[in-house]
């Protein structure tokens, strides 16, 4: 089995490449989905968040209001660290459980851990190899404007809040250009998957 850490920047095409790898036969574990799951109402992380940040971060149905919570933690680095300490270890445990399960089902599995903060959170130390999906800034801005309805200034703010892609490229073992035409992107992704299966 091989565990691949997949990352990128906002609107670089990471989710598209993850979907293509899944079509090739990889097992994809999505960190964002795990993070949403560990904070569902009643779960330990949800209880800690409510105890720490108050009920103002909840929607009427008791689910987390991610926007309200985000408004608090993105203004205060210390509070963001507190929140990450509640969520990250639980996400890591769930990722390890799902990886073990994939290995039991197929000892030669290619497991893709799709995680935005791969390098920032030091998760690259827990995987066998790393892959980044990149795009030029103009493409990122255009995608954020059409996909998320952001203004150019908002799109730039979101891009600049992340680790620069140039730095991630230097740290990554494999790089895929997320601006390629779909047919080429599929071909390159399939070629990489084939390479990965040789090491699994």
C-alpha positions in Angstrom: 0.0 0.0 0.0 1.1 3.5 -0.7 -0.2 6.7 1.1 -0.2 9.8 -1.1 -0.7 13.3 0.3 -2.6 15.4 -2.2 -2.7 19.1 -1.9 -2.9 22.3 -4.0 -4.1 25.8 -3.7 -7.6 27.2 -3.8 -9.1 26.6 -7.2 -6.1 24.8 -8.7 -8.0 21.7 -9.7 -7.2 19.5 -6.7 -10.7 18.0 -6.4 -10.8 17.3 -10.1 -7.5 15.3 -9.9 -8.7 13.5 -6.8 -11.8 12.4 -8.7 -9.7 11.2 -11.6 -7.4 9.2 -9.3 -10.5 7.6 -7.8 -11.7 6.6 -11.3 -8.3 5.0 -11.8 -8.9 2.9 -8.7 -7.4 4.9 -5.9 -9.0 5.1 -2.5 -9.6 8.8 -1.7 -9.8 10.1 1.8 -11.0 13.7 2.0 -9.7 15.7 5.0 -12.5 18.4 4.6 -15.2 15.7 4.8 -13.5 14.1 7.9 -13.3 17.6 9.5 -17.0 18.1 8.9 -17.9 14.7 10.3 -15.9 15.1 13.6 -17.9 18.3 14.4 -21.4 16.9 13.9 -23.8 17.7 16.8 -23.1 15.7 19.9 -19.6 14.5 19.0 -16.8 15.3 21.4 -15.2 18.0 19.1 -18.6 19.7 18.7 -19.1 19.7 22.5 -15.6 21.2 23.0 -16.2 23.9 20.4 -19.6 24.9 21.9 -18.0 25.0 25.4 -15.1 27.2 24.2 -16.7 29.5 21.6 -20.3 29.6 22.9 -23.7 28.9 21.2 -23.3 31.9 18.9 -21.3 29.6 16.6 -24.3 27.2 16.1 -27.1 27.3 13.5 -30.7 27.0 14.7 -30.6 23.2 14.2 -27.5 22.8 16.4 -25.0 22.3 13.5 -21.9 24.4 13.4 -22.2 27.7 11.7 -18.9 27.5 9.9 -19.1 31.1 8.8 -19.6 32.5 12.3 -16.8 30.2 13.7 -14.5 31.3 10.8 -15.1 34.9 11.5 -13.8 34.4 15.0 -10.8 32.2 14.4 -9.5 34.0 11.3 -9.2 37.2 13.2 -7.4 35.6 16.2 -4.5 33.3 15.5 -4.6 31.9 19.1 -8.2 31.0 18.8 -7.6 29.3 15.5 -4.9 27.2 17.2 -7.3 26.2 19.9 -9.9 25.1 17.3 -7.2 23.2 15.3 -6.2 21.3 18.5 -9.8 20.2 18.9 -10.2 19.0 15.2 -6.9 18.0 13.8 -6.1 15.0 16.1 -9.5 13.5 15.6 -9.3 13.9 11.8 -5.8 12.3 11.9 -7.2 9.3 13.9 -10.0 8.9 11.4 -7.7 9.1 8.4 -5.4 6.4 9.9 -8.4 4.1 10.5 -9.6 4.5 6.9 -6.1 4.0 5.6 -5.8 0.7 7.6 -9.2 -0.4 6.3 -8.1 0.3 2.7 -4.9 -1.7 3.3 -6.9 -4.6 4.7 -9.2 -4.6 1.7 -6.3 -4.3 -0.8 -2.7 -4.7 0.4 -1.6 -3.0 -2.9 -4.0 0.0 -2.5 -3.1 3.5 -3.6 -4.6 5.7 -0.9 -4.9 9.4 -1.6 -5.2 11.7 1.4 -6.7 14.9 0.0 -5.7 17.6 2.5 -5.4 21.4 1.9 -2.9 21.9 4.8 -0.6 19.0 3.9 2.7 21.0 4.4 1.4 23.6 6.8 0.2 21.1 9.3 3.2 18.8 8.9 1.0 16.0 7.5 3.6 15.4 4.7 5.7 13.6 7.3 2.9 11.0 7.7 2.6 10.1 4.0 4.8 8.1 1.7 4.8 10.6 -1.2 3.3 14.0 -1.9 1.4 15.4 -4.9 0.5 19.0 -5.6 -2.0 20.3 -8.2 -1.0 23.8 -9.4 -2.5 26.6 -11.4 -1.3 30.1 -12.3 -2.8 33.0 -10.3 -4.9 34.3 -13.2 -6.7 31.0 -13.5 -7.2 30.7 -9.7 -8.8 34.2 -9.7 -11.0 33.5 -12.7 -12.2 30.2 -11.2 -12.9 31.8 -7.8 -14.9 34.6 -9.5 -17.0 32.3 -11.6 -17.3 29.4 -9.0 -17.6 31.2 -5.8 -18.9 34.6 -7.0 -15.9 36.4 -5.3 -14.6 39.8 -6.4 -11.0 40.0 -7.6 -9.9 41.4 -4.2 -11.7 38.7 -2.3 -10.2 36.0 -4.5 -6.7 37.4 -4.0 -7.2 37.6 -0.2 -8.1 33.9 -0.2 -5.1 32.9 -2.4 -2.7 35.0 -0.3 -4.0 33.4 3.0 -2.4 30.1 1.8 1.2 29.0 1.6 2.5 30.1 -1.8 2.2 27.5 -4.5 5.9 28.1 -5.5 6.9 26.9 -2.0 4.5 23.8 -2.1 5.9 22.9 -5.5 9.5 22.8 -4.1 8.3 20.6 -1.3 6.2 18.2 -3.3 7.4 14.9 -4.9 5.0 15.1 -7.9 3.4 18.1 -9.6 0.3 18.1 -11.9 -0.7 21.3 -13.8 -4.4 21.8 -13.0 -4.9 24.1 -16.0 -4.4 21.4 -18.6 -7.3 20.6 -20.9 -9.3 17.8 -19.3 -8.2 15.1 -21.7 -4.5 15.9 -21.0 -5.1 16.2 -17.3 -6.8 12.7 -17.3 -3.9 11.2 -19.2 -1.3 12.7 -16.9 -3.2 11.6 -13.8 -3.6 8.1 -15.1 0.1 8.0 -15.9 0.9 9.1 -12.3 -1.5 6.5 -10.9 0.3 3.8 -12.9 3.6 5.0 -11.4 2.2 4.9 -7.9 0.9 1.4 -8.2 4.4 0.2 -8.9 5.4 1.3 -5.4 2.3 0.2 -3.6 
